[in-house]
Amino acid sequence: IKARKINDRTPITLSNPLSSVVQSQLSKGGSGGTNDMVKNLAGQFLSSQTTVMEYDLKQAKSMSNSLLFPLAFNWFLHFKMNQVQPLLFQTANGISNLIYSPLF
């Protein structure tokens, strides 16, 4: 895979989209020591540190795992039930997933 060849070890912080919602809800409440503690805990649980290469490898593994079930399902539909239409749909869907994938 190209991510290993490039070997980009730039650190990045991945934040969950829920973190902004939690932070805004906590900022609406009153200020206090427990509020700051909850805010820090939420920030730790909803964000993670990683590198660019680790993120790309995780996304590539997720993409390959998401292809296994449709492949097996289409194999069953085509060879056991003699259906052709799902193969056409899966071909078009696979090409569009490849085009719009953040890895490419």
trRosetta pair geometry for C-beta under 8 A, 3 or more apart (Angstrom, degrees):
i j d omega theta_ij theta_ji phi_ij phi_ji
1 4 5.4 89 71 6 84 100
1 5 7.5 -158 100 -5 46 90
1 56 7.8 169 146 133 128 110
1 57 7.1 128 90 -105 154 78
1 60 6.0 43 -136 -163 151 174
2 5 5.3 -56 -151 37 44 114
2 6 6.1 39 155 -17 75 105
3 6 6.0 -55 -145 39 30 106
3 7 8.0 107 154 -63 52 34
3 8 7.5 -78 -158 27 72 95
3 52 7.9 -151 -151 129 103 81
3 53 5.2 141 165 -140 100 71
3 56 3.8 -178 -112 106 146 137
3 57 5.7 -156 97 -57 147 75
3 60 7.0 -146 6 -20 139 139
4 7 6.5 24 -177 -69 38 76
4 53 7.0 93 -91 -158 44 118
4 57 7.4 68 -58 -81 87 115
6 53 7.3 -170 82 -93 91 100
7 53 6.1 3 -140 -83 34 147
8 51 7.1 175 112 162 67 100
8 52 4.2 -32 107 75 115 130
8 53 5.3 161 60 -49 65 88
9 51 4.9 -36 -149 -153 51 143
9 52 7.2 -134 -92 35 8 88
9 53 6.2 -25 -80 7 54 120
10 51 6.4 127 64 -155 39 80
10 52 4.9 33 53 -15 92 118
11 49 6.2 -10 -167 -169 108 99
11 50 7.5 154 -149 88 63 26
11 51 5.8 -55 -96 -96 48 69
12 49 7.6 157 83 -152 39 54
12 50 6.1 -26 65 72 84 74
12 51 6.8 110 15 -138 84 22
12 52 6.1 89 -13 -68 124 68
12 55 6.6 -24 58 -28 133 146
13 47 5.6 13 176 177 102 117
13 48 7.3 164 -155 81 61 33
13 49 5.8 -31 -102 -97 71 63
13 50 8.0 133 -105 25 26 68
14 47 6.4 168 87 -155 49 64
14 48 5.2 -11 58 58 99 84
14 49 7.9 -174 18 -82 77 15
14 50 6.1 11 -8 21 114 116
14 55 7.0 156 -61 -107 127 122
15 19 5.0 -83 180 33 103 149
15 20 7.8 82 140 -36 127 85
15 46 6.4 39 -161 132 72 87
15 47 4.3 -20 -103 -102 73 100
16 19 5.0 117 66 -25 79 96
16 46 4.1 -101 37 -167 117 86
16 47 6.7 -127 4 -70 77 52
17 20 6.7 -45 -172 24 49 104
17 21 7.5 43 139 -10 68 106
18 21 5.3 -58 -157 40 53 114
18 22 5.9 51 148 -21 80 104
18 46 5.9 -124 80 -134 92 131
19 22 5.7 -54 -145 39 33 110
19 23 6.1 33 156 -20 66 107
19 42 6.7 147 -133 147 74 95
19 43 6.7 79 -152 -113 118 53
19 46 3.8 161 -79 125 100 138
19 47 6.1 38 -83 -48 159 93
20 23 5.7 -52 -142 38 31 112
20 24 6.3 29 158 -18 64 106
21 24 6.0 -57 -148 37 28 107
21 25 6.4 26 154 -17 64 108
22 25 5.8 -57 -147 38 30 110
22 26 6.2 25 156 -15 66 109
22 42 4.6 -153 139 -178 143 145
22 46 6.6 176 29 -28 143 161
23 26 5.9 -58 -145 40 29 108
23 27 6.2 27 157 -20 65 108
23 39 6.7 74 -119 -142 71 96
23 42 7.1 -176 -66 107 67 133
23 43 7.5 62 -80 -76 107 90
24 27 5.8 -54 -142 36 31 109
24 28 6.7 38 155 -27 62 101
25 28 5.9 -51 -155 25 32 114
25 29 7.3 32 150 -19 61 100
26 29 5.9 -50 -158 27 39 112
26 35 5.9 147 -173 -167 97 91
26 38 6.2 -168 -121 101 131 111
26 39 5.0 162 137 -84 157 94
26 42 7.0 -167 -34 25 147 154
29 35 5.9 -164 95 -116 119 129
30 35 6.9 -154 89 -47 58 150
31 35 6.1 -128 -146 61 36 147
31 36 7.9 39 -164 -45 76 94
32 35 4.6 100 55 2 77 105
32 36 7.3 -143 94 -4 43 85
33 36 6.0 -55 -154 34 34 108
33 37 6.5 32 151 -18 66 107
34 37 5.4 -53 -148 37 38 114
34 38 6.2 38 154 -19 69 104
35 38 5.8 -53 -146 38 30 109
35 39 6.2 34 152 -22 63 108
36 39 5.5 -53 -145 36 32 115
36 40 6.4 32 155 -18 65 104
37 40 5.9 -54 -149 36 30 109
37 41 6.4 28 153 -16 64 107
38 41 5.7 -55 -145 40 32 111
38 42 6.1 33 156 -19 66 107
39 42 5.9 -53 -144 37 27 110
39 43 6.4 30 154 -20 61 107
40 43 5.6 -54 -148 35 30 113
40 44 6.5 30 154 -19 64 105
41 44 5.8 -55 -150 35 32 110
41 45 6.3 20 158 -11 67 110
42 45 6.1 -61 -142 43 30 104
42 46 5.7 5 168 0 68 120
43 46 6.4 -68 -130 49 21 95
43 47 6.1 -19 179 18 62 117
44 47 7.1 -80 -133 50 15 83
50 54 4.7 -125 -176 84 104 125
50 55 5.3 119 115 -56 132 90
50 58 7.9 -42 -167 0 156 141
51 54 4.7 92 54 9 81 102
51 55 6.9 -146 91 -6 41 88
52 55 5.8 -58 -150 37 30 112
52 56 6.3 28 155 -18 65 107
53 56 5.8 -55 -146 37 31 109
53 57 6.3 28 157 -17 65 107
54 57 5.8 -56 -146 39 30 110
54 58 6.3 31 155 -19 65 107
55 58 5.8 -57 -148 37 29 111
55 59 6.4 27 154 -17 64 107
56 59 5.7 -56 -147 38 31 110
56 60 6.3 31 154 -20 66 106
56 103 6.5 114 -151 -123 85 94
57 60 5.7 -52 -144 36 32 111
57 61 6.4 32 155 -18 65 105
58 61 5.8 -53 -147 36 31 110
58 62 6.3 32 152 -19 63 107
59 62 5.6 -53 -146 38 32 113
59 63 6.3 34 153 -21 65 105
59 102 6.7 -75 -172 75 153 106
59 103 5.6 177 117 -68 123 110
60 63 5.6 -52 -147 35 32 112
60 64 6.4 28 156 -16 65 105
60 103 6.0 108 -79 -119 80 154
61 64 5.9 -55 -146 38 31 107
61 65 6.3 30 154 -18 65 108
62 65 5.8 -56 -145 38 29 110
62 66 6.3 29 155 -21 64 107
63 66 5.8 -56 -147 34 30 110
63 67 6.9 31 153 -23 61 104
63 97 7.9 155 -150 155 103 116
63 101 6.5 44 -115 -139 142 134
63 103 6.7 -79 -25 -1 156 144
64 67 5.8 -54 -156 28 36 113
64 68 7.4 49 149 -37 62 95
65 68 6.0 -39 -159 6 41 116
66 69 7.4 -50 -164 27 38 101
66 70 7.9 23 152 2 63 109
67 70 6.4 -68 -157 48 43 103
67 71 5.8 46 152 -28 75 114
67 94 7.6 65 -124 -120 107 107
68 71 5.7 -62 -150 35 28 115
68 72 6.4 21 160 -14 66 107
69 72 6.0 -57 -146 39 31 106
69 73 6.1 28 158 -17 66 111
70 73 5.5 -57 -139 42 32 112
70 74 5.9 30 162 -17 68 108
70 90 5.9 162 163 -130 120 120
70 93 7.9 -119 -166 95 160 135
71 74 6.1 -58 -145 39 24 105
71 75 6.4 29 153 -23 61 107
72 75 5.6 -51 -148 32 31 116
72 76 6.6 32 153 -18 63 103
73 76 5.8 -54 -154 34 32 111
73 77 6.4 27 152 -15 66 107
73 86 7.8 -107 124 168 93 148
74 77 5.5 -52 -141 40 37 110
74 78 5.9 28 162 -15 69 110
74 86 5.3 -162 -121 127 87 116
74 87 6.0 116 -171 -87 120 65
74 90 5.2 -29 -85 -29 150 164
75 78 6.2 -62 -142 41 24 103
75 79 5.9 -12 175 12 64 116
76 79 7.0 -69 -126 51 17 86
76 80 5.1 -25 -168 25 60 127
76 81 7.1 38 143 0 68 103
77 80 7.2 -39 -84 52 8 87
77 81 5.3 -47 -152 49 47 118
77 83 4.5 -52 165 54 95 125
77 86 4.8 26 104 40 154 150
77 87 7.9 -164 93 -42 112 78
78 81 7.5 15 -20 56 7 74
78 82 7.3 36 -173 -118 37 19
78 83 6.0 -93 -89 66 44 68
78 84 7.0 74 -123 -95 88 43
78 86 7.0 -127 -57 68 86 107
78 87 5.6 62 -86 -55 128 117
79 82 7.9 19 -158 -70 12 49
83 86 5.6 47 122 10 119 105
83 87 7.8 159 114 -11 75 90
84 87 5.7 -57 -168 31 50 115
84 88 6.8 46 144 -19 77 102
85 88 5.7 -54 -154 33 40 111
85 89 6.4 36 153 -16 70 106
86 89 5.5 -55 -145 41 38 112
86 90 5.9 37 158 -20 71 108
87 90 5.8 -55 -141 39 28 109
87 91 6.4 34 156 -23 62 105
88 91 5.8 -53 -150 31 29 113
88 92 6.7 22 155 -11 63 106
89 92 6.0 -61 -152 40 31 106
89 93 6.0 27 154 -17 68 113
90 93 5.5 -55 -138 43 32 112
90 94 6.0 37 159 -24 66 106
91 94 5.9 -53 -145 34 25 110
91 95 6.6 23 156 -16 60 105
92 95 5.9 -56 -150 36 31 109
92 96 6.4 25 155 -14 65 108
93 96 5.9 -57 -147 40 31 108
93 97 6.3 33 154 -20 66 107
94 97 5.7 -53 -145 37 31 111
94 98 6.3 33 154 -21 64 106
95 98 5.6 -54 -149 35 32 113
95 99 6.4 30 153 -19 65 105
96 99 5.7 -52 -145 36 34 111
96 100 6.2 7 165 4 68 112
97 100 6.5 -69 -137 52 26 91
97 101 6.0 50 158 -55 63 99
98 101 5.8 -34 -144 -2 26 121
98 104 6.5 14 176 27 67 156
99 104 7.5 -92 -131 87 21 127
101 104 5.1 58 75 20 103 98
